[in-house]
Amino acid sequence: MSKKSKQCQLQHKYLCRPRISPQVVKKGMNLKDLVNEYSRSGAFNAGRLSEACKLYCHMIDENTTVGLTLSGAMTPTGMGGILITLIENGFVDFIISTGANLYHDLHFALNLPIHQGDFRVDDRELYEAGIERIYDIFITDELLLKTDKFIQDVALRFAADKNISTADFHYILGKAVLEETLSPHLSLVAQAARHNVPIFVSSPGDSSIGMNLSYLKLQGKKGITVDTDMDVLQSTAIVFNSEKNGVVSIGGGSPKNFYMQTQPTLAQILNINKGGHDYFIQITTDAPQWGGLSGATPSEAISWGKIRKEELKNHVVVYSDATIAMPILAGYVLNERKPRKKKHLYKYLPNYISELKRRLK
């Protein structure tokens, strides 16, 4: 092959996508128009966000079991309302979260105010005033203590004779929020319980919820004991019993890896190889050169069997603040896809575990 022919062949390979033209912004544009402009450019993280929007829609079209992983403390920003809408439309089937997101979610249901604040403050003065800061969000000591009491009351009232998973506990907690609080419609925990969406916490001791459960044990009171082994089994059983699996990861860290490890649990530990997750979307501000990307890049995850080897474009990482990107991603799929039938996975967890046990025999 001549040098010219090889050059033409390579150009055809790499220049097969559409040309970039200047983006058009005009009066009356809607969210779909904006994402389409991102797509027409296809550049940088606007391009990745448009890819994520299209991939999420494809996940819905394929009746994928959609997991959502939630890191950090996103619910104090108000993001819980967006996630509730996704649940109500059948676009999120189960959740893996930090405990902080669930703890701070309860404030809204209990009608305890979270205030807009400022990061350019004297934190020593905040401490004296009994105010805690989450970057530019302010909450109070009183709010924390009232939330703690609610959790303790629920745990004592629903004391279990056997160990339970975090999904079981958050279902109990969510039901209590539905029945006993002023604004349960504002609570992600409550609405997940209402629609039988399991919520797992990969590090249950790493939050005020875990701290409150531990406090009851220290007092010698009969409460709830969480068994994290059950979390591993239940989340893995969901993946095993689903025809197609995909995830939207907000941030990364422990919740993201807890979801991703379900495939190695099947293949490496249980000798049931499903070939990896089918779809993966991540919104993160982390970067891979520090050795992580909040729990591995998609291509690295392929080497572990966590994601299927790429045939079509089945994974996207959007490097952006989730408070900016997630509303666009959610808004796009809500506008472009009709609500789908909810899977009510929590109701089927015992059956899913039984199926997993039968497969091992």
C-alpha positions as CSV (number, residue, x, y, z in Angstrom):
1,M,0.0,0.0,0.0
2,S,1.4,3.4,-1.0
3,K,1.9,6.1,1.6
4,K,-0.9,8.2,0.0
5,S,-3.3,5.2,0.1
6,K,-2.5,4.6,3.7
7,Q,-3.1,8.2,4.5
8,C,-6.5,8.2,2.8
9,Q,-7.4,5.1,4.7
10,L,-6.5,6.6,8.0
11,Q,-8.3,9.8,7.2
12,H,-11.4,7.9,6.4
13,K,-11.1,6.1,9.7
14,Y,-10.6,9.2,11.8
15,L,-12.6,11.8,9.9
16,C,-15.8,9.9,9.5
17,R,-17.8,11.9,12.0
18,P,-19.7,15.1,11.2
19,R,-17.9,18.4,10.7
20,I,-18.0,20.9,13.5
21,S,-19.9,24.2,12.7
22,P,-20.4,27.2,15.0
23,Q,-23.1,26.5,17.6
24,V,-26.4,28.4,17.4
25,V,-28.0,29.9,20.4
26,K,-31.3,31.6,19.9
27,K,-34.3,32.9,21.8
28,G,-36.8,30.3,22.8
29,M,-34.3,27.3,22.9
30,N,-35.4,24.4,25.1
31,L,-33.3,21.8,26.8
32,K,-33.4,19.4,23.8
33,D,-32.2,22.2,21.5
34,L,-29.3,22.9,23.8
35,V,-28.2,19.3,24.0
36,N,-28.5,19.0,20.2
37,E,-26.1,22.0,19.9
38,Y,-23.7,20.2,22.2
39,S,-24.0,17.2,20.0
40,R,-23.4,19.1,16.8
41,S,-20.2,20.4,18.3
42,G,-19.3,17.1,19.9
43,A,-16.4,18.8,21.6
44,F,-15.0,18.6,25.1
45,N,-17.5,17.9,27.9
46,A,-20.4,19.4,26.2
47,G,-19.9,16.6,23.6
48,R,-19.6,14.0,26.4
49,L,-22.8,15.3,28.1
50,S,-24.7,15.0,24.8
51,E,-23.4,11.4,24.4
52,A,-24.5,10.7,28.0
53,C,-28.0,12.0,27.3
54,K,-28.4,9.8,24.2
55,L,-26.9,6.8,26.1
56,Y,-29.4,7.2,29.0
57,C,-32.3,7.2,26.5
58,H,-30.8,4.0,24.9
59,M,-30.7,2.4,28.3
60,I,-34.4,3.1,28.8
61,D,-35.2,1.8,25.3
62,E,-33.4,-1.5,26.1
63,N,-35.3,-1.9,29.4
64,T,-32.0,-1.8,31.2
65,T,-32.0,-2.2,35.0
66,V,-30.7,1.2,35.9
67,G,-28.6,1.7,39.0
68,L,-27.8,5.1,40.3
69,T,-24.7,5.7,42.5
70,L,-24.6,8.9,44.5
71,S,-21.4,10.1,46.2
72,G,-20.6,13.0,48.5
73,A,-23.5,15.1,49.7
74,M,-25.7,16.0,46.7
75,T,-29.1,16.0,48.5
76,P,-28.4,19.2,50.4
77,T,-28.1,21.0,47.1
78,G,-31.7,20.0,46.3
79,M,-30.7,17.3,43.8
80,G,-33.0,14.8,45.6
81,G,-36.0,16.3,43.8
82,I,-34.5,15.5,40.4
83,L,-33.8,11.9,41.5
84,I,-37.3,11.5,42.8
85,T,-38.7,12.5,39.4
86,L,-36.5,9.9,37.7
87,I,-37.8,7.2,40.1
88,E,-41.4,8.3,39.5
89,N,-40.9,7.8,35.8
90,G,-39.2,4.4,36.2
91,F,-35.8,5.6,35.1
92,V,-33.9,4.6,38.2
93,D,-34.4,1.0,39.6
94,F,-32.0,0.9,42.6
95,I,-29.6,3.2,44.3
96,I,-26.2,3.0,46.0
97,S,-25.4,6.1,48.0
98,T,-23.3,7.5,50.7
99,G,-25.0,7.7,54.0
100,A,-24.6,11.5,54.1
101,N,-27.0,11.9,51.1
102,L,-29.7,9.9,52.9
103,Y,-29.2,11.6,56.2
104,H,-29.4,15.1,54.7
105,D,-32.4,14.1,52.6
106,L,-34.4,13.5,55.8
107,H,-34.2,17.3,56.7
108,F,-36.5,18.1,53.8
109,A,-39.2,15.6,54.9
110,L,-38.9,16.8,58.5
111,N,-39.4,20.4,57.3
112,L,-36.0,21.4,58.8
113,P,-34.5,24.3,56.8
114,I,-31.3,24.0,54.8
115,H,-30.1,27.5,53.9
116,Q,-28.1,29.0,51.0
117,G,-24.8,30.1,52.5
118,D,-21.4,31.2,51.3
119,F,-18.0,29.7,51.3
120,R,-16.3,33.0,51.9
121,V,-17.0,33.1,55.6
122,D,-15.3,32.8,58.9
123,D,-15.9,29.2,59.9
124,R,-15.0,30.0,63.5
125,E,-18.0,32.3,63.7
126,L,-20.2,29.6,62.2
127,Y,-19.0,27.2,64.9
128,E,-19.9,29.7,67.6
129,A,-23.3,30.2,66.0
130,G,-24.1,26.5,65.9
131,I,-24.0,26.4,62.1
132,E,-22.4,23.7,60.0
133,R,-21.2,24.4,56.4
134,I,-21.3,22.1,53.4
135,Y,-19.3,24.4,51.0
136,D,-21.9,27.1,50.4
137,I,-24.8,25.4,52.3
138,F,-25.6,26.2,55.9
139,I,-27.4,23.8,58.4
140,T,-27.7,24.1,62.2
141,D,-27.0,22.0,65.3
142,E,-30.8,21.9,66.0
143,L,-31.5,20.5,62.6
144,L,-29.0,17.7,63.1
145,L,-30.2,16.8,66.6
146,K,-33.9,16.6,65.4
147,T,-32.9,14.4,62.5
148,D,-30.8,12.1,64.9
149,K,-33.9,11.7,67.1
150,F,-36.1,10.7,64.2
151,I,-33.6,8.0,63.1
152,Q,-33.2,6.7,66.7
153,D,-36.9,6.5,67.2
154,V,-37.5,4.6,64.0
155,A,-34.6,2.2,64.8
156,L,-36.0,1.4,68.2
157,R,-39.6,1.0,67.1
158,F,-38.7,-1.3,64.2
159,A,-36.0,-3.3,66.1
160,A,-35.4,-6.5,64.1
161,D,-34.7,-9.9,65.5
162,K,-32.2,-10.7,62.7
163,N,-29.6,-8.8,60.9
164,I,-30.8,-6.8,57.8
165,S,-29.3,-5.2,54.8
166,T,-29.0,-1.4,54.4
167,A,-31.7,-1.7,51.7
168,D,-34.0,-3.3,54.3
169,F,-33.2,-0.5,56.8
170,H,-33.7,2.3,54.3
171,Y,-37.0,0.8,53.3
172,I,-38.1,0.8,56.9
173,L,-36.8,4.3,57.3
174,G,-38.6,5.5,54.1
175,K,-41.9,4.0,55.2
176,A,-41.6,5.9,58.5
177,V,-40.9,9.1,56.6
178,L,-44.0,8.5,54.4
179,E,-46.2,8.0,57.4
180,E,-44.9,10.4,60.0
181,T,-43.3,13.5,58.4
182,L,-44.7,16.8,57.1
183,S,-43.2,16.6,53.6
184,P,-42.5,13.0,52.6
185,H,-42.9,14.0,48.9
186,L,-39.6,15.9,49.2
187,S,-37.7,12.9,50.5
188,L,-35.7,10.6,48.2
189,V,-35.6,7.9,50.9
190,A,-39.4,8.1,51.3
191,Q,-40.2,8.0,47.6
192,A,-37.7,5.2,47.0
193,A,-39.6,3.2,49.6
194,R,-42.9,4.1,48.0
195,H,-41.9,2.8,44.7
196,N,-39.9,-0.2,46.0
197,V,-36.5,1.2,44.8
198,P,-33.8,-0.4,47.0
199,I,-31.2,2.0,48.5
200,F,-27.9,0.5,49.5
201,V,-25.1,2.3,51.4
202,S,-21.7,0.8,50.7
203,S,-20.1,2.3,53.9
204,P,-23.0,2.4,56.4
205,G,-20.8,3.4,59.3
206,D,-19.6,6.5,57.5
207,S,-22.5,8.8,58.2
208,S,-24.7,10.2,60.9
209,I,-27.2,7.4,60.2
210,G,-24.6,4.8,61.1
211,M,-23.5,6.9,64.0
212,N,-27.0,6.9,65.4
213,L,-27.4,3.1,65.1
214,S,-24.1,2.6,66.8
215,Y,-25.2,4.9,69.7
216,L,-28.2,2.7,70.4
217,K,-26.0,-0.3,70.7
218,L,-23.7,1.5,73.1
219,Q,-26.7,2.2,75.3
220,G,-27.6,-1.5,75.2
221,K,-30.9,-0.9,73.5
222,K,-32.4,-3.3,71.1
223,G,-32.2,-1.7,67.6
224,I,-31.2,-2.6,64.1
225,T,-28.0,-4.4,63.1
226,V,-26.9,-4.0,59.5
227,D,-25.2,-6.9,57.7
228,T,-23.1,-5.5,54.8
229,D,-22.7,-9.1,53.4
230,M,-26.4,-9.0,52.7
231,D,-25.8,-5.8,50.7
232,V,-23.2,-7.5,48.5
233,L,-25.6,-10.5,47.9
234,Q,-28.7,-8.4,47.2
235,S,-27.0,-6.0,44.8
236,T,-25.3,-8.8,43.0
237,A,-28.6,-10.7,42.8
238,I,-30.2,-7.7,41.2
239,V,-27.6,-7.7,38.5
240,F,-27.7,-11.5,38.1
241,N,-31.5,-11.4,37.5
242,S,-31.4,-8.5,35.1
243,E,-31.2,-9.0,31.3
244,K,-29.3,-5.8,30.8
245,N,-27.5,-3.6,33.4
246,G,-26.4,0.0,33.4
247,V,-25.5,2.8,35.8
248,V,-25.5,6.5,36.2
249,S,-22.7,7.4,38.6
250,I,-22.8,10.8,40.2
251,G,-19.3,11.2,41.5
252,G,-17.5,8.0,42.2
253,G,-15.8,6.5,45.2
254,S,-17.3,3.7,47.3
255,P,-20.9,3.8,45.9
256,K,-19.6,3.6,42.3
257,N,-17.2,0.7,43.1
258,F,-19.9,-1.1,45.1
259,Y,-22.0,-1.2,42.0
260,M,-19.2,-2.1,39.6
261,Q,-18.0,-5.0,41.8
262,T,-21.2,-6.9,41.3
263,Q,-19.9,-8.3,38.0
264,P,-16.6,-9.6,39.5
265,T,-18.6,-11.0,42.4
266,L,-20.5,-13.1,39.9
267,A,-17.6,-14.0,37.6
268,Q,-14.6,-14.2,40.0
269,I,-16.3,-15.4,43.2
270,L,-19.4,-17.2,42.1
271,N,-18.2,-18.4,38.7
272,I,-21.1,-16.9,36.9
273,N,-19.8,-14.8,34.1
274,K,-22.2,-12.3,32.6
275,G,-19.5,-10.4,30.7
276,G,-19.7,-7.1,32.5
277,H,-22.2,-4.3,32.8
278,D,-23.8,-3.2,29.5
279,Y,-23.9,0.6,30.0
280,F,-22.0,3.1,32.1
281,I,-22.4,6.9,32.6
282,Q,-20.3,8.9,35.1
283,I,-20.4,12.5,36.0
284,T,-17.2,13.4,37.9
285,T,-14.7,16.1,38.6
286,D,-11.9,13.6,39.3
287,A,-9.1,12.8,36.8
288,P,-7.5,9.4,36.0
289,Q,-3.9,10.4,36.3
290,W,-4.0,10.2,40.1
291,G,-4.8,6.5,39.8
292,G,-8.5,6.5,40.5
293,L,-11.1,8.5,38.6
294,S,-13.2,7.8,41.7
295,G,-12.9,4.0,41.2
296,A,-11.4,3.3,37.8
297,T,-11.9,4.6,34.3
298,P,-14.4,2.7,32.1
299,S,-11.5,1.2,30.0
300,E,-9.8,0.0,33.2
301,A,-13.1,-1.4,34.4
302,I,-13.2,-3.5,31.2
303,S,-10.0,-5.2,32.2
304,W,-11.7,-6.3,35.4
305,G,-14.8,-7.6,33.6
306,K,-16.9,-4.8,35.2
307,I,-18.0,-3.4,31.8
308,R,-18.5,-5.3,28.6
309,K,-15.9,-4.9,25.9
310,E,-16.9,-2.0,23.8
311,E,-18.9,-2.9,20.7
312,L,-21.0,0.2,20.5
313,K,-20.5,3.3,22.5
314,N,-21.6,1.9,25.8
315,H,-19.8,4.2,28.3
316,V,-19.3,7.9,28.8
317,V,-17.5,10.0,31.4
318,V,-18.6,13.6,31.7
319,Y,-16.0,15.7,33.5
320,S,-18.3,18.3,35.1
321,D,-19.8,19.5,38.4
322,A,-22.8,17.1,38.9
323,T,-25.0,20.0,40.1
324,I,-24.6,21.4,36.5
325,A,-24.6,18.2,34.4
326,M,-27.2,16.0,36.2
327,P,-30.2,18.4,35.8
328,I,-29.4,18.5,32.0
329,L,-29.0,14.7,31.8
330,A,-32.2,14.1,33.8
331,G,-34.2,16.8,32.0
332,Y,-33.3,15.4,28.6
333,V,-34.3,11.8,29.3
334,L,-37.5,13.0,30.9
335,N,-38.4,15.0,27.9
336,E,-37.3,12.4,25.3
337,R,-38.7,9.2,26.8
338,K,-42.1,8.3,28.1
339,P,-42.4,6.9,31.7
340,R,-41.7,3.2,31.8
341,K,-43.1,0.4,34.0
342,K,-41.4,0.4,37.3
343,K,-39.5,-2.7,38.3
344,H,-40.2,-2.6,42.1
345,L,-37.0,-4.4,42.8
346,Y,-37.2,-4.3,46.5
347,K,-40.2,-6.6,46.5
348,Y,-38.3,-9.2,44.6
349,L,-35.0,-9.3,46.6
350,P,-35.8,-12.6,48.4
351,N,-36.7,-14.3,45.1
352,Y,-33.5,-12.9,43.5
353,I,-31.4,-14.3,46.3
354,S,-33.1,-17.7,45.9
355,E,-32.4,-17.7,42.1
356,L,-28.7,-16.8,42.8
357,K,-28.5,-19.7,45.3
358,R,-30.1,-22.1,42.8
359,R,-27.5,-21.1,40.2
360,L,-24.7,-22.1,42.5
361,K,-25.9,-25.7,42.9
